[in-house]
């Protein structure tokens, strides 16, 4: 680890981040005015429906956006500004200080390269390690992520492993240079439930061992509830609400957060009962909206909501951007596991 | 649920499906035992949920039921008649009775057809309706599945995932059974609720049966009247949702339940109970197939295949060392037969 920064200090500081994606005839405002911080050893869950901008946000932070995008605002990793960095410098940061894990391990791994070479690649290319050093580091990392018989796995190819084992390899490759920040975009969505539990447990353990800051991007509220310290709810490219996990799940204030939590199916949900839904669908992000973007789907919307974007309310760790926040008394939502 | 009629809508009787691997070495390689000796009944208007992880054979089972695959041995019976024994016209009718709903409806919809045409196609193939009647039927189906009539001249690519799933339901004209293979796992939570609401409403209105295949226990628990847990091609436990969720007998069912990520802050799925990887379906472990990953496995599990035993009314599990006590084998009581 780089050693800079005190324990628990902010590793990532994003302020007023905008991401525009230029299409042939329109511009998608995928991320709008997002500010967030992630501290050392902390996991922040980014949640929202498909198309809310959460993956674009992750790509922007990783510096992986394609050429037709414009990024404004500030992304600070430690005391370094990443926004506006040249591609060559960015690539170095990406390999060494930021690790990335995507949903489908097969697309992150090169099918023609042996696992040892892939896990050790960042060390050789970015840190100038020798082949032997990289191989030793790769073996150590594979052991850390719980691959059985790591020394034997070094010479195997990705297709020889199961989905869960491949995702472990991807995690090993992302963490081999001991990055300060890990961005995990739907890391368990393609995996079976028992494998998912194992991989999430692995993330928790690695976080304790390596102390990295983690951004966990997912649509799965269950995964976030169990593994994030704080939650950042996104809607239409903007922040809707942010707070400690217990605050978000226990007292959601933004109408969108409340609706999202209400529509989650639980084991305790009455069988074949009418399920809560959110009417309509997320807005078209090419349009510019003056008011709150959730208005067309919101049960509490008023004229005020269409006229003006809601200001930030709340105190301490819990903030929301909603003109008519959900009732604070409605804390019956915090439930114990139903069994 | 009402008392099931004498003849179930659909029965699987000792269904086994083996695949011969293709290619040069096909002769020497062992077959993949995708489904082994599965027997199940689905009553009219009821939902059977099949739960298990990738590679457990649940999707193959669904394909066998809709007739996309022929079982290697065993029988699929529709209203008591084996599919293999049906005459050509009977088989034609059966095809409309059993329809399939896929995880990715996009792959199942012809991209060059409008929605109206896609929904009309099976009606046309079924025959017996004038084009006027078909058109009004298409509008009715669209309305029932929550599609706007104004959308009918659109193409599949213009639709969201949830809307495509609605089209998938609309184009199954008055089926008796819908085989739904992970129908909501690719959808956002709010859209997932909409489709599940639609599936429940259609079932209540038309006495529809579902064979719901999913790895997601919350979805299975919500919709299924009876649940079968599959592991490596076999049913290891089956029973009502209440029985399975409150008192699972099989260690694999327990592990699946433990792994469900519930949206409760700080609740972390325990991972201790299950270890290792799914063994190969071409060389399944001897005895109990789950023994290589089971926390309670002993010598006996490797030597003998555990039989399915009763753990309560309609609740059966195949485990030598179950988590609950099996019902002692009673003196024969003809009324208690399932």
Interface residues (C-beta under 8 A of the other chain):
Chain A: X49 X50 X162 X163 X164 X165 X192 X193 X194 X195 X196 X197 X198 X200 X201 X204 X219 X220 X221 X222 X223 X224 X225 X226 X227 X245 X246 X248 X249 X250 X259 X260 X261 X263 X264 X265 X266 X267 X269 X271 X272 X274 X275 X276 X277 X278 X281 X334 X335 X336 X337 X338 X339
Chain B: X53 X54 X160 X162 X188 X189 X190 X191 X192 X193 X194 X196 X197 X200 X215 X216 X217 X218 X219 X221 X222 X223 X241 X245 X246 X255 X256 X257 X258 X259 X260 X261 X262 X263 X264 X265 X266 X267 X268 X269 X270 X271 X274 X277 X278
